[in-house]
């Protein structure tokens, strides 16, 4: 072992690090079973913990983690360069649960609806980690409030994505492992907005459907608008959750978000957004674009809540 190389200590064993690799990359190269998903710091599956490293070294690898996690020395292993020796461990994690698929339904050419009977509880907008082998994971948001029915996920199938493809091939009676719920992207009940504006793209619509469903149970929300967006008409899909909301009187708009004219005209018709609570959910590019435009149309930054998903269309997991 080259003594000049940084060393990782994990479960009492030491592993040498190669130049340019991350903590996660080093441990996976040494065949350690570390849960992981997107490799981009979005899914938060690869959280590790270290108590013997300066706090400032972890800051960039703690983006998106809670204050409690940061105080606990947790970090995203896929985001921390393995350029210093350190000792790491798996933090205490929520238990994994086995869930049995009750129903699978294809909603479009690329999107499936998976319904599970579950006794778990979650807040509308929260997500779960799903896995078929306990190692490869992907995060999916519940599309229904726990008070209104079963645990439902909308899964976008990527032809080269091993896990998404396998999930969409499940049939009634098959099982998987899920962990959670996670996340604080949920309905804020600390004040009464002028209007609730929910804007989502692709399956990023799922947590917004759950949030909208919960809002219909609360008398303080009498003006709810759901704006579903897609890069093209093929990116849109229908679901029982969407139809349920339409039947409850929620106003649904559609916009093509790569078409500036369509996007701008839709937002202009909804403006001004001052006093609205805005919830954005979709890819990082989508959320960033809409956050800027909503702000320009009068929404306060403190009233814009965001959930960003990684675009897995170019991945193989």
Order of alpha helices (4+ residues) and beta strands (2+ residues): beta-beta-alpha-beta-alpha-alpha-beta-beta-beta-beta-beta-beta-beta-alpha-beta-beta-alpha-beta-alpha-beta-alpha-beta-alpha-beta
